[in-house]
Amino acid sequence: MKILALHADFIEFQPLTKALKTAEEVPMDKKRVEECLVVFTSVEEGDTPAVVEEAKAEIVNIARQVKSDKIVIYPFVHLSSKPAKPDVALTHLKTMETIGGLQVTRAPFGWYKTFNIKIKGHPLSELSRVFEPSIKGPQKEVVSDSLKAEAELTSKFYMFTTEGQTVDIDKFDFTGKENLRKLVDYEIKKSRVYSQEPPHIKIMKSHRLVDYEPASDPGHFRWLPAGIVIKHTLEQLITNWCIGMGAAQVETPIMYDNEHPALKSYLNRFPARRYVVESEDKQLFLRFSACFGQFLALHDAIITYHHLPLRIYELTHYSFRREQSGELTGLKRLRAFTMPDMHTLCADIKTAKKEFLAQFEKSLEWNKAVGLDTEIAFRAERAFFEKHRDWYTALSKVLGKPAMIEIFDTRYAYFITKFECNYIDNMDKASALSTVQIDVENAETYDINYVAKDGSKKKPIILHASLSGSIDRVIYALLENEASKMTRSEIPMFPLFLCPEQVRIVPFSPLSKEHLKAAKSMLKKFQKAKIRAGVDDRNETIGKRIRDAETEWVPYTIVIGDRELKEGKIAVRIRGKKEVMSTDVKSLLKEIKDKIKDYPTEPFSLPAYLTKRPLI
């Protein structure tokens, strides 16, 4: 059995339609419960009455900790990849209602329901538990000391102005800064669970970019040919940027020994949950960043002051974090992701601050290049912030707008400060993309040294940087961005360099040899120029084929008919424009190449002719 316990101001829910033929017969009215502990519950194969009793005891324990006397048992099959049969699940759920001494409400079983919940923002407001028949008591996740410290962290949020002032949240004027206000609300309330499906999931499926993989663990996806174009293009772009900044590219293993001395210490200082793997007599963990392999390599390297700052880069396919089931949300929060990870060794804090500023500027440039508007959050230990306030002011001036800053009295992880570029989605949730952190611990943990000018051995300061953030999350933000346009009746489209198919050639009559011959000749010109083009040779009406190109967000649609053959011109429909442009292939090629500039040109692996394309 899996549960996700949420301490809430309220939850309200209402059954809409039956999900199962055997669904309970219940009233269709809306139910609201105030000041309660909401327990999203998934009954799994093999769960026994003993498991249910253990779950009940733990629920009572959590309720006492959060001082709540009202419980809402909410059936939520999506927490599990191996749900129990409906009749067994309902029996166990009814048993859970018998918790003594508390007021228990159960949401109806077997229904599609709408719900709205407001979660309280404190360290115990979101807890997950797993119960298994073979294990006495709840099987709790392996949680690092850093995660535990983060849950208990006392910090204060402020607004930070471009003049270097820290302003209390309730005294700051958010007029015209709605997304910044949403970031602050998200951070303070810490409500990570979505009450409904975010729109990027529908887009990623309808465009056949990415889909769920039911045969895997939740939070792992299958990437399809169109999605691969976008993903690989972004991967190549950020790799080019990091190498362009002087980073040496490496590739390291994806699993490591739990008992390795340096790693064992680091595991407790990194705020992430992990997967555990058994191999012979060893217990290994799947990496949740590139830090492990890169730091071990730097430990073995011969480095002098001449080499600093030294940058090392890896594009991780993949990093693994065992995020809580209830927080898994499409491409925003998942368990296997691609993270461009760069580490920089600096001689001292002065150099680290200079590098941090350069990487901060590069991160802002990245988000502008891919068309994302973000809000900045700084986080810092109080003593470090007070000592380097002028530096933070310089960062804010580069940003050119106010930012949020979280100041904590006690450092709970390896970093002393960091920033994040946060994207605000259509559900008003914030997602960290680009980030840079100043690490003051791991040179000591991994015994990383450099030879100073005087010949002595010294420990560097380390910067952790992902100038883009995870590639999966960048795509989530891009899709959410276009979904937002659709709500404003604007025309959605990918940036041209990311479009899986940049040009669609549509012969007016697919049965005409002349039209198809011209389309084939034109296709070769686009392919030679490394522009992704396709030919719609399906025996459909011209109207349907043009509409399909629009539905697939193809930027340029070319129609070839008798008039175009006669005049030597092409009729081009440009996405987002009403007028049909009359031009020639040479001019169109130049226009597209000028817009793509130096962006990577990833090939599209599906056949160019639509009649040859499988529906993948």
For each residue, the residues with C-beta under 8 A, 3 or more apart:
1: 41 42 43 44 47 51 52 55 92 130 131
2: 41 42 44 79 80 128 129 130 131 325
3: 39 40 41 42 55 58 59 79 128 129 131
4: 39 40 76 79 126 127 128 193 324 325 326
5: 37 38 39 40 59 62 126 127 128 129
6: 37 38 39 40 117 119 125 126 193 326
7: 37 38 66 68 119 120 122 124 125 126
8: 11 35 36 37 38 117 118 119 120 125
9: 34 35 118 119 120
10: 32 33 34 35 36 117 118
11: 8 32 33 36 38 72 74 115 116 117 118
12: 30 31 32 33 115 116 117
13: 30 31 74 107 113 114 115 116
14: 28 29 30 31 113 114 115
15: 26 28 108 111 112 113
16: 111 112 113 114
17: 111 112
18: 21 23 110 111 112
19: 23 110 111 112
20: 23 86 110
21: 18
22: 86 87 110
23: 18 19 20 108 109 110 111
24: 90 108 109 110 111
25:
26: 15 108 111
27:
28: 14 15
29: 14
30: 12 13 14
31: 12 13 14 105 107
32: 10 11 12
33: 10 11 12 36 70 72 105
34: 9 10 70
35: 8 9 10 68 70
36: 8 10 11 33 68 70 71 72 105
37: 5 6 7 8 59 62 63 66 68 70 71 72
38: 5 6 7 8 11 72 74 117
39: 3 4 5 6 59 71 72 73 74 96
40: 3 4 5 6 74 76 79 326
41: 1 2 3 55 73 74 75 76 79 93 96
42: 1 2 3 75 76 77 78 79 80 83
43: 1 47 75 80 83 84 88 89 92 93
44: 1 2 47 80 82 83 84
45: 82 83 84
46: 84 132 133
47: 1 43 44 51 52 84 88 92 131 133
48: 51 52 133
49: 52 53 92 95
50: 53 54 133
51: 1 47 48 54 55 92 131 132 133
52: 1 47 48 49 55 56 92 95 96
53: 49 50 56 57
54: 50 51 57 58 131 136 137 138
55: 1 3 41 51 52 58 59 96 129 131 138
56: 52 53 59 60 95 96 98 99
57: 53 54 60 61
58: 3 54 55 61 62 129 131 138
59: 3 5 37 39 55 56 62 63 71 96 99
60: 56 57 63 64 99 101 102
61: 57 58 64 65
62: 5 37 58 59 65 66 124 127
63: 37 59 60 66 68 69 71 102
64: 60 61 67
65: 61 62 124
66: 7 37 62 63 124 125
67: 64
68: 7 35 36 37 63 71
69: 63 101 102 103
70: 33 34 35 36 37 102 103 104 105
71: 36 37 39 59 63 68 99 102 103 104 105
72: 11 33 36 37 38 39 104 105 106 107
73: 39 41 93 96 97 104 105 106 107
74: 11 13 38 39 40 41 106 107 115
75: 41 42 43 89 93 106 107 108 109 110
76: 4 40 41 42 79 326
77: 42 80 83 89
78: 42 218 325
79: 2 3 4 40 41 42 76 325 326
80: 2 42 43 44 77 83 325
81: 214 217 218
82: 44 45
83: 42 43 44 45 77 80 89
84: 43 44 45 46 47 88 89 92
85: 88 89
86: 20 22 89 90 109 110
87: 22 90 91
88: 43 47 84 85 91 92
89: 43 75 77 83 84 85 86 92 93 109
90: 24 86 87 93 94 109 110
91: 87 88 94 95
92: 1 43 47 49 51 52 84 88 89 95 96
93: 41 43 73 75 89 90 96 97 106 109
94: 90 91 97 98 106
95: 49 52 56 91 92 98
96: 39 41 52 55 56 59 73 92 93 99 104 106
97: 73 93 94 104 106
98: 56 94 95 104
99: 56 59 60 71 96 102 104
100:
101: 60 69
102: 60 63 69 70 71 99
103: 69 70 71
104: 70 71 72 73 96 97 98 99
105: 31 33 36 70 71 72 73
106: 72 73 74 75 93 94 96 97 109
107: 13 31 72 73 74 75 113 115
108: 15 23 24 26 75 111 113
109: 23 24 75 86 89 90 93 106
110: 18 19 20 22 23 24 75 86 90
111: 15 16 17 18 19 23 24 26 108
112: 15 16 17 18 19
113: 13 14 15 16 107 108
114: 13 14 16 196
115: 11 12 13 14 74 107 195
116: 11 12 13 195
117: 6 8 10 11 12 38 193 195
118: 8 9 10 11 191
119: 6 7 8 9 125 126 189 190 191 193
120: 7 8 9 125 189
121: 125 188 189 190 191
122: 7 125 190
123: 151 152 153
124: 7 62 65 66 127 151
125: 6 7 8 66 119 120 121 122 190
126: 4 5 6 7 119 190 192 193 324 326 327
127: 4 5 62 124
128: 2 3 4 5 141 324 325 326
129: 2 3 5 55 58 138 140
130: 1 2 138 139 140 141
131: 1 2 3 47 51 54 55 58 135 137 138 139
132: 46 51 135 139
133: 46 47 48 50 51
134:
135: 131 132 139
136: 54
137: 54 131
138: 54 55 58 129 130 131
139: 130 131 132 135
140: 129 130 143
141: 128 130 273 322 324
142: 273 274 276
143: 140 147 148 273
144: 147 148 267 268 269 270 271 272 273
145: 148 149 268 269
146: 149 150 268 269 270 271 412 413 414
147: 143 144 150 151 271 272 273
148: 143 144 145 151 152
149: 145 146 152 153 410 412 413
150: 146 147 153 271 412 413
151: 123 124 147 148
152: 123 148 149
153: 123 149 150 408 410 412
154: 408 409 410
155: 406 407 408 409
156: 406 407 408
157: 169 184 187 188 404 405 406
158: 166 167 168 169 404 405 407
159: 166 167 168 169 172 180 184 402 403 404 405
160: 164 165 166 167 378 392 396 402 403 404 405
161: 164 165 167 396 402
162: 393 396 397 399 400 401 402
163: 393
164: 160 161 389 390 392 393 396
165: 160 161
166: 158 159 160 405 407
167: 158 159 160 161 171 172
168: 158 159 171 172
169: 157 158 159 172 184 188
170:
171: 167 168
172: 159 167 168 169 402
173:
174: 177 178 180 181
175:
176:
177: 174 180 181 401 402
178: 174 181 182
179: 182 183 373 375 424
180: 159 174 177 183 184 375 402 403 404
181: 174 177 178 184 185
182: 178 179 185 186 424 428 430
183: 179 180 186 187 375 377 404 422 424 430
184: 157 159 169 180 181 187 188 404
185: 181 182 188 189 428
186: 182 183 189 190 191 424 428 429 430
187: 157 183 184 190 377 404 406 430
188: 121 157 169 184 185
189: 119 120 121 185 186
190: 119 121 122 125 126 186 187
191: 118 119 121 186 429
192: 126 327 333 429
193: 4 6 117 119 126 326 327
194: 197 198 329 427 429
195: 115 116 117 427
196: 114 427
197: 194 201 202 330
198: 194 201 329 330 332 425 426 427 429 480
199: 202 203 426 479 480 483 486
200: 203 204 330 331 332 425 476 479 480 483
201: 197 198 204 205 330 331
202: 197 199 205 206
203: 199 200 206 207 209 479 482 483
204: 200 201 207 209 210 211 227 330 331 475 479
205: 201 202 208 209 210 211
206: 202 203
207: 203 204 226 227 552 553
208: 205 211 224 225 226 227 615 616
209: 203 204 205 223 224 226 227 230 475 500
210: 204 205 221 222 223 224 227 331 475
211: 204 205 208 221 222 224
212: 221 222
213: 216 220 221 222
214: 81
215:
216: 213 220
217: 81 220 335
218: 78 81 325 328 335
219: 323 328 333 334 335 336
220: 213 216 217 334 335 336
221: 210 211 212 213 331 334 336 472
222: 210 211 212 213
223: 209 210 227 228 231
224: 208 209 210 211 227 228 616
225: 208 228 229 500 604 605 606 616
226: 207 208 209 229 230 500 501 604 606
227: 204 207 208 209 210 223 224 230 231 475 500
228: 223 224 225 231 232 602 605
229: 225 226 232 233 498 500 532 602 603 604 605
230: 209 226 227 233 234 475 478 494 498 500
231: 223 227 228 234 235 338 471 472 475
232: 228 229 235 236 600 602
233: 229 230 236 237 497 498 599 600 601 602
234: 230 231 237 238 370 468 471 474 475 498
235: 231 232 238 239 315 338 340 471
236: 232 233 239 240 600 602
237: 233 234 240 241 369 599 600
238: 234 235 241 242 315 340 366 467 468 471
239: 235 236 242 243 249 313 315 340
240: 236 237 243 244 600
241: 237 238 244 245 362 366 467
242: 238 239 245 247 249 311 313 340 342 467
243: 239 240 246 247 249 313
244: 240 241
245: 241 242 311 342 358 359 362
246: 243 311
247: 242 243 311 312 313 342
248: 310 311 312 313
249: 239 242 243 313 314 315
250: 293 294 297 312 313 314
251: 314
252: 287 290 292 293 294 296 297 314
253: 256 287 293
254: 286 287 316 318 320
255: 277 279 284 285 286 287
256: 253 260 263 284 285 287 292 293
257: 260 263 282 283 284
258: 263 264 267 276 282 283 284 285
259: 264 282 283
260: 256 257 263 264
261: 264 265
262: 265 266 295 296 299 445 446 447
263: 256 257 258 260 266 267 292
264: 258 259 260 261 267 268
265: 261 262 268 269 445
266: 262 263 269 270 291 292 295 414 442 445 446
267: 144 258 263 264 270 274 285
268: 144 145 146 264 265
269: 144 145 146 265 266 413 414 441 445
270: 144 146 266 267 288 289 291 413 414
271: 144 146 147 150 412 413
272: 144 147 288 289 321
273: 141 142 143 144 147 288 321 322 323 324
274: 142 267 285 286 288 320 321 322
275: 285 286 320 322 335
276: 142 258 283 284 285
277: 255 283 284 285 286
278: 282 283 284
279: 255 282 283 284
280:
281:
282: 257 258 259 278 279
283: 257 258 259 276 277 278 279
284: 255 256 257 258 276 277 278 279
285: 255 256 258 267 274 275 276 277
286: 254 255 274 275 277 320
287: 252 253 254 255 256 290 291 292 293 316 319 320
288: 270 272 273 274 319 320 321
289: 270 272 292 316 319 339 341 464
290: 252 287 293 294 314 316 319 339 341 343
291: 266 270 287 294 295 341 343 442 464
292: 252 256 263 266 287 289 295 296
293: 250 252 253 256 287 290 296 297 314
294: 250 252 290 291 297 298 312 314 341 343
295: 262 266 291 292 298 299 343 442 445 446 448
296: 252 262 292 293 299 300 446
297: 250 252 293 294 300 301 312
298: 294 295 301 303 312 343 345 446 448
299: 262 295 296 446 447 448
300: 296 297
301: 297 298
302:
303: 298 307 308 310 345 449 450 451 460
304: 307 450 451
305: 308 347 450 451 452 453
306:
307: 303 304 310 345 450
308: 303 305 345 346 347 351 450 460
309: 344 345 346 347 351 355
310: 248 303 307 344 345 460
311: 242 245 246 247 248 342 343 344 345
312: 247 248 250 294 297 298 342 343 344
313: 239 242 243 247 248 249 250 340 341 342 343
314: 249 250 251 252 290 293 294 340 341 342
315: 235 238 239 249 338 339 340 341
316: 254 287 289 290 319 338 339 340 341
317: 338
318: 254 336 337 338
319: 287 288 289 290 316 336 337 338 339 341 470
320: 254 274 275 286 287 288 335 336
321: 272 273 274 288 335 337
322: 141 273 274 275 335
323: 219 273 327 328 333 334 335
324: 4 126 128 141 273 327 328
325: 2 4 78 79 80 128 218 328
326: 4 6 40 76 79 126 128 193
327: 126 192 193 323 324 333
328: 218 219 323 324 325 333 334 335
329: 194 198 332 333
330: 197 198 200 201 204 333 334 476
331: 200 201 204 210 221 334 472 473 475 476 479
332: 198 200 329 425 429 431 473 476
333: 192 219 323 327 328 329 330 431
334: 219 220 221 323 328 330 331 337 472
335: 217 218 219 220 275 320 321 322 323 328
336: 219 220 221 318 319 320
337: 318 319 321 334 470 471 472 473
338: 231 235 315 316 317 318 319 470 471 472
339: 289 290 315 316 319 466 469 470 471
340: 235 238 239 242 313 314 315 316 466 467 468 471
341: 289 290 291 294 313 314 315 316 319 464 465 466
342: 242 245 247 311 312 313 314 464 465 466 467
343: 290 291 294 295 298 311 312 313 462 463 464 465
344: 309 310 311 312 352 355 359 462 463 465
345: 298 303 307 308 309 310 311 443 448 450 460 461 462
346: 308 309 349 351 352 355 460 461 462 463
347: 305 308 309 351 450 452 458 460 461
348: 351 352 461
349: 346 352 353 438 461
350: 353 354
351: 308 309 346 347 348 354 355 461
352: 344 346 348 349 355 356 438 461 463
353: 349 350 356 357 388 391 438
354: 350 351 357 358
355: 309 344 346 351 352 358 359 463
356: 352 353 359 360 436 438 463
357: 353 354 360 361 391 394 395 398
358: 245 354 355 361 362
359: 245 344 355 356 362 363 436 463 465 467
360: 356 357 363 364 395 398 419 436
361: 357 358 364 365 398
362: 241 245 358 359 365 366 467
363: 359 360 366 367 419 421 434 435 436 465 467 468
364: 360 361 367 368 398 399 421 434
365: 361 362 368 369
366: 238 241 362 363 369 370 434 467 468
367: 363 364 370 372 373 374 421 433 434
368: 364 365 371 372
369: 237 365 366
370: 234 366 367 468 474 478 495 498
371: 368 478 481 495
372: 367 368 423 433 474 477 478 481
373: 179 367 423
374: 367 421 422 423 433 434
375: 179 180 183 403 404 421 422 424 430
376: 399 403 404 419 420 421 422
377: 183 187 403 404 405 406 419 420 422 432
378: 160 392 395 403 404 405 406 417 418 419
379: 405 406 407 408 417 418 419 420
380: 384 385 392 405 406 407 408 416 417 418
381: 384 385 407 408 409 410 411 416 417
382: 385 386 407 408 409
383: 386 387
384: 380 381 387 388 416 417
385: 380 381 382 388 389 392 405 407 417
386: 382 383 389
387: 383 384
388: 353 384 385 391 392
389: 164 385 386 392 393
390: 164 393 394
391: 353 357 388 394 395
392: 160 164 378 380 385 388 389 395 396 405
393: 162 163 164 389 390 396 397
394: 357 390 391 397 398
395: 357 360 378 391 392 398 399 419
396: 160 161 162 164 392 393 399 402 403
397: 162 393 394 400
398: 357 360 361 364 394 395
399: 162 364 376 395 396 403
400: 162 397
401: 162 177
402: 159 160 161 162 172 177 180 396
403: 159 160 180 375 376 377 378 396 399
404: 157 158 159 160 180 183 184 187 375 376 377 378
405: 157 158 159 160 166 377 378 379 380 385 392
406: 155 156 157 187 377 378 379 380
407: 155 156 158 166 379 380 381 382 385
408: 153 154 155 156 379 380 381 382 411 412
409: 154 155 381 382
410: 149 153 154 381
411: 381 408 415 416
412: 146 149 150 153 271 408
413: 146 149 150 269 270 271
414: 146 266 269 270 439 440 441 442 445
415: 411 418 437 438 439 440 464
416: 380 381 384 411 438 439 440
417: 378 379 380 381 384 385 437 438
418: 378 379 380 415 435 436 437 438 464
419: 360 363 376 377 378 379 395 435 436
420: 376 377 379 432 433 434 435
421: 363 364 367 374 375 376 432 433 434 435 469
422: 183 374 375 376 377 430 431 432 433
423: 372 373 374 430 431 433 477 480 481
424: 179 182 183 186 375 428 429 430
425: 198 200 332 428 429 430 431 476 477 480
426: 198 199 480 483 484 487
427: 194 195 196 198
428: 182 185 186 424 425
429: 186 191 192 194 198 332 424 425
430: 182 183 186 187 375 422 423 424 425
431: 332 333 422 423 425 473 476 477
432: 377 420 421 422 435 469
433: 367 372 374 420 421 422 423 468 469 473 474 477
434: 363 364 366 367 374 420 421 466 467 468 469
435: 363 418 419 420 421 432 464 465 466 469
436: 356 359 360 363 418 419 463 464 465 467
437: 415 417 418 463 464 465
438: 349 352 353 356 415 416 417 418 461 462 463
439: 414 415 416 442 443 461 462 463 464
440: 414 415 416 461
441: 269 414 444 445
442: 266 291 295 414 439 445 446 448 462
443: 345 439 446 447 448 449 459 460 461 462
444: 441 447 459
445: 262 265 266 269 295 414 441 442
446: 262 266 295 296 298 299 442 443
447: 262 299 443 444
448: 295 298 299 345 442 443 459 460 462
449: 303 443 457 458 459 460
450: 303 304 305 307 308 345 347 457 458 460
451: 303 304 305 455 456 457 458
452: 305 347 455 456 457 458
453: 305
454:
455: 451 452
456: 451 452
457: 449 450 451 452
458: 347 449 450 451 452
459: 443 444 448 449
460: 303 308 310 345 346 347 443 448 449 450
461: 345 346 347 348 349 351 352 438 439 440 443
462: 343 344 345 346 438 439 442 443 448
463: 343 344 346 352 355 356 359 436 437 438 439
464: 289 291 341 342 343 415 418 435 436 437 439
465: 341 342 343 344 359 363 435 436 437
466: 339 340 341 342 434 435 469 470
467: 238 241 242 340 342 359 362 363 366 434 436
468: 234 238 340 363 366 370 433 434 471 474
469: 339 421 432 433 434 435 466 473 474
470: 319 337 338 339 466 473 474
471: 231 234 235 238 337 338 339 340 468 474 475
472: 221 231 331 334 337 338 475 476
473: 331 332 337 431 433 469 470 476 477
474: 234 370 372 433 468 469 470 471 477 478
475: 204 209 210 227 230 231 234 331 471 472 478 479
476: 200 330 331 332 425 431 472 473 479 480
477: 372 423 425 431 433 473 474 480 481
478: 230 370 371 372 474 475 481 482 494 495 498
479: 199 200 203 204 331 475 476 482 483
480: 198 199 200 423 425 426 476 477 483 484
481: 371 372 423 477 478 484 485
482: 203 478 479 485 486 492 493 494
483: 199 200 203 426 479 480 486 487 492
484: 426 480 481 487 488
485: 481 482 488 490 491 492
486: 199 482 483 489 490 492
487: 426 483 484
488: 484 485
489: 486
490: 485 486
491: 485 575 576
492: 482 483 485 486 553
493: 482 499 553 555 575 576
494: 230 478 482 498 499 553
495: 370 371 478 498 499
496: 499 502 555 592 595 596
497: 233 595 596 597 599 600 601
498: 229 230 233 234 370 478 494 495
499: 493 494 495 496 502 532 553 554 555
500: 209 225 226 227 229 230 532 604
501: 226 504 532 533 534 552 554 604
502: 496 499 531 532 533 554 555 556 592
503: 526 531 532 533 534 554 555 556 557 558 592
504: 501 533 534 535 536 549 552 554 556 557 558
505: 519 522 523 533 534 535 536 558 560
506: 519 535 536 542 545 546 549 557 558 559 560
507: 510 512 515 516 518 519 535 536 537 560 561
508: 512 515 542 559 560 561 562
509: 512 515 561
510: 507 515 516 536 537 538 539 540
511: 539
512: 507 508 509 515 516
513: 516 517
514: 517 518 562 565
515: 507 508 509 510 512 518 519 560 561 565
516: 507 510 512 513 519 520 535 537
517: 513 514 520 521
518: 507 514 515 521 522 560 564 565
519: 505 506 507 515 516 522 523 535 537 560
520: 516 517 523 524 535
521: 517 518 524 525
522: 505 518 519 525 526 533 558 560 570 585
523: 505 519 520 526 527 533 534 535 608
524: 520 521 527 528
525: 521 522 528 529 585 589
526: 503 522 523 529 531 532 533 589
527: 523 524 530 531 533 608
528: 524 525
529: 525 526 589 592 593
530: 527 601 603
531: 502 503 526 527 589 592 593 596 601
532: 229 499 500 501 502 503 526 601 603 604
533: 501 502 503 504 505 522 523 526 527 608
534: 501 503 504 505 523 604 608 609 610
535: 504 505 506 507 516 519 520 523 608 609 610
536: 504 505 506 507 510 540 545 548 549 610
537: 507 510 516 519 609 610 611
538: 510 545 610 611
539: 510 511
540: 510 536 544 545 548
541: 544 545
542: 506 508 545 546 559
543: 546 547
544: 540 541 547 548
545: 506 536 538 540 541 542 548 549
546: 506 542 543 549 550 557 559 573
547: 543 544 550 551
548: 536 540 544 545 551 552
549: 504 506 536 545 546 552 554 557 573
550: 546 547 553 554 557 575
551: 547 548
552: 207 501 504 548 549
553: 207 492 493 494 499 550 575
554: 499 501 502 503 504 549 550 557 575
555: 493 496 499 502 503 574 575
556: 502 503 504 572 573 574 575 588 592
557: 503 504 506 546 549 550 554 572 573 575
558: 503 504 505 506 522 570 571 572 573 588
559: 506 508 542 546 564 570 571 573
560: 505 506 507 508 515 518 519 522 564 565 570
561: 507 508 509 515 564 565 571
562: 508 514 565 566
563: 566 567
564: 518 559 560 561 567 568 569 570 571
565: 514 515 518 560 561 562 568
566: 562 563
567: 563 564
568: 564 565 584
569: 564 582 583 584
570: 522 558 559 560 564 582 583 584 585 588
571: 558 559 561 564 580 581 582
572: 556 557 558 580 581 582 583 588
573: 546 549 556 557 558 559 577 580 581
574: 555 556 577 581
575: 491 493 550 553 554 555 556 557
576: 491 493
577: 573 574 581
578:
579:
580: 571 572 573
581: 571 572 573 574 577
582: 569 570 571 572
583: 569 570 572 587 588
584: 568 569 570 587 588
585: 522 525 570 588 589
586: 589 590
587: 583 584 590 591
588: 556 558 570 572 583 584 585 591 592
589: 525 526 529 531 585 586 592 593
590: 586 587 593 594
591: 587 588 594 595
592: 496 502 503 529 531 556 588 589 595 596
593: 529 531 589 590 596
594: 590 591 597
595: 496 497 591 592
596: 496 497 531 592 593 599 601
597: 497 594
598:
599: 233 237 497 596
600: 232 233 236 237 240 497
601: 233 497 530 531 532 596
602: 228 229 232 233 236
603: 229 530 532
604: 225 226 229 500 501 532 534
605: 225 228 229
606: 225 226 613 614 616
607: 612 613
608: 523 527 533 534 535 612
609: 534 535 537 612 613
610: 534 535 536 537 538 613
611: 537 538
612: 607 608 609
613: 606 607 609 610 616
614: 606
615: 208
616: 208 224 225 606 613
